[in-house]
Amino acid sequence: MKTNIVKTTLVAVGLVLCSSALFAQQQKATDMGKREFENNCASCHGVDGKGNGPMGEFLRRSAPDLTLLAKKNGGVLPMGRMYEVIEGAGVAVPSHGVRDMPVWGREYRIDDAQNLIEARGNYDAAALVRGRILMLLEYINRIQVR
């Protein structure tokens, strides 16, 4: 009887440990903001956000170090301005000259429309674009030098 209780307890502890490890791994794998950054920004801004991406040498000017945005703005991340730049709502980016940085809002609308039309689902394009940009901004906020 005592052996069964010990075995059951060990199995339960093992299951908890395995599920905790899987949960942590799943959480790490579903960092959507980081994924957006790696897929769309890292080629110019670098995987660490410091402006050292492999495409940087092809730009007119170096890609900025995104980890210093808050520090250069009095400790406050300029979220509104960043949102406008990423979304592409007619905001000129002088350091880009002619707009080297893609208008991700447009790209997101195209991607989402294609994916969701294929799935035959109804969707709110503006909400999806806003969500993707906000996830990206949240990630950029996390990589700021404090």
C-alpha positions as CSV (number, residue, x, y, z in Angstrom):
1,M,0.0,0.0,0.0
2,K,2.8,2.4,1.0
3,T,4.7,1.5,-2.2
4,N,1.7,2.4,-4.3
5,I,1.3,5.8,-2.6
6,V,5.0,6.5,-3.2
7,K,4.8,5.4,-6.8
8,T,1.7,7.5,-7.4
9,T,3.3,10.5,-5.8
10,L,6.5,10.1,-7.9
11,V,4.4,9.9,-11.1
12,A,2.4,13.0,-10.1
13,V,5.6,15.0,-9.3
14,G,7.1,13.8,-12.6
15,L,4.0,14.9,-14.5
16,V,4.0,18.3,-12.8
17,L,7.7,18.8,-13.6
18,C,7.2,17.8,-17.2
19,S,4.2,19.9,-17.7
20,S,5.9,22.9,-16.1
21,A,8.9,22.5,-18.4
22,L,6.6,22.2,-21.4
23,F,4.6,25.2,-20.3
24,A,7.7,27.3,-20.0
25,Q,9.0,26.1,-23.4
26,Q,5.6,26.9,-25.0
27,Q,5.6,30.4,-23.4
28,K,9.0,31.0,-24.7
29,A,8.0,29.8,-28.2
30,T,4.9,32.0,-28.3
31,D,6.5,35.4,-27.7
32,M,4.6,37.0,-30.6
33,G,6.3,40.4,-30.3
34,K,9.7,38.8,-30.4
35,R,8.6,36.7,-33.4
36,E,7.4,39.8,-35.2
37,F,10.7,41.6,-34.5
38,E,12.8,38.6,-35.7
39,N,10.7,38.2,-38.9
40,N,10.4,41.8,-39.8
41,C,12.9,44.0,-38.1
42,A,16.1,42.0,-37.3
43,S,17.4,42.0,-40.8
44,C,18.1,45.7,-40.5
45,H,18.1,46.4,-36.8
46,G,19.8,43.1,-35.7
47,V,18.4,40.3,-33.6
48,D,19.5,42.3,-30.5
49,G,17.9,45.5,-31.8
50,K,21.2,47.4,-31.8
51,G,21.2,48.4,-35.5
52,N,23.6,45.7,-36.6
53,G,21.5,43.6,-38.9
54,P,22.9,42.0,-42.0
55,M,20.9,44.3,-44.4
56,G,22.3,47.4,-42.7
57,E,25.1,47.8,-45.1
58,F,22.6,48.3,-47.9
59,L,20.7,51.1,-46.2
60,R,21.4,54.8,-47.0
61,R,22.0,55.4,-43.3
62,S,22.6,52.9,-40.5
63,A,19.6,51.4,-38.8
64,P,19.1,53.0,-35.4
65,D,19.8,51.1,-32.1
66,L,16.2,50.4,-31.0
67,T,17.4,49.5,-27.5
68,L,18.2,53.2,-26.8
69,L,15.0,54.8,-28.0
70,A,13.7,55.4,-24.4
71,K,17.0,56.6,-23.1
72,K,17.3,59.1,-26.0
73,N,13.8,60.3,-25.2
74,G,14.2,61.2,-21.5
75,G,13.5,57.7,-20.4
76,V,10.1,57.4,-22.1
77,L,9.6,55.2,-25.1
78,P,7.9,57.2,-27.8
79,M,5.1,54.7,-28.5
80,G,2.8,56.9,-30.5
81,R,5.6,57.9,-32.9
82,M,6.9,54.4,-33.2
83,Y,3.4,53.1,-33.9
84,E,3.0,55.7,-36.7
85,V,6.3,54.8,-38.2
86,I,5.6,51.1,-38.2
87,E,2.1,51.4,-39.4
88,G,3.1,53.9,-42.1
89,A,0.4,56.4,-41.6
90,G,2.0,59.0,-43.8
91,V,4.9,59.6,-41.3
92,A,8.1,60.6,-42.9
93,V,11.3,59.2,-41.3
94,P,14.0,61.6,-42.2
95,S,16.8,59.2,-41.4
96,H,15.4,56.8,-43.9
97,G,15.5,59.3,-46.8
98,V,13.2,57.7,-49.3
99,R,11.4,55.2,-47.1
100,D,13.8,52.3,-46.7
101,M,11.8,50.9,-43.8
102,P,8.9,48.9,-45.1
103,V,5.4,50.1,-44.2
104,W,4.6,47.2,-42.0
105,G,1.0,48.2,-41.5
106,R,0.3,47.6,-45.2
107,E,2.4,44.4,-45.2
108,Y,0.5,43.1,-42.2
109,R,-2.9,43.9,-43.9
110,I,-1.8,42.0,-47.0
111,D,-0.4,39.0,-45.0
112,D,-3.5,38.8,-42.8
113,A,-5.9,39.1,-45.6
114,Q,-4.2,36.4,-47.6
115,N,-4.0,34.0,-44.6
116,L,-7.6,34.7,-43.4
117,I,-9.2,34.6,-46.8
118,E,-7.6,31.2,-47.4
119,A,-9.2,30.1,-44.1
120,R,-12.5,31.6,-45.2
121,G,-12.9,33.5,-42.0
122,N,-14.2,36.9,-41.2
123,Y,-11.8,39.2,-39.6
124,D,-11.2,42.8,-38.6
125,A,-8.1,43.9,-40.6
126,A,-7.5,47.1,-38.7
127,A,-7.7,45.2,-35.3
128,L,-5.2,42.5,-36.6
129,V,-2.8,45.1,-37.8
130,R,-3.1,47.1,-34.6
131,G,-2.5,43.9,-32.5
132,R,0.6,42.9,-34.4
133,I,2.1,46.4,-34.2
134,L,1.3,46.6,-30.4
135,M,2.9,43.2,-29.8
136,L,6.0,44.4,-31.7
137,L,6.1,47.7,-29.6
138,E,5.7,45.7,-26.4
139,Y,8.8,43.6,-27.4
140,I,10.8,46.7,-28.3
141,N,9.8,48.2,-24.9
142,R,11.3,45.0,-23.2
143,I,14.7,45.4,-25.0
144,Q,15.2,49.0,-23.9
145,V,18.3,49.9,-22.0
146,R,17.1,51.2,-18.6
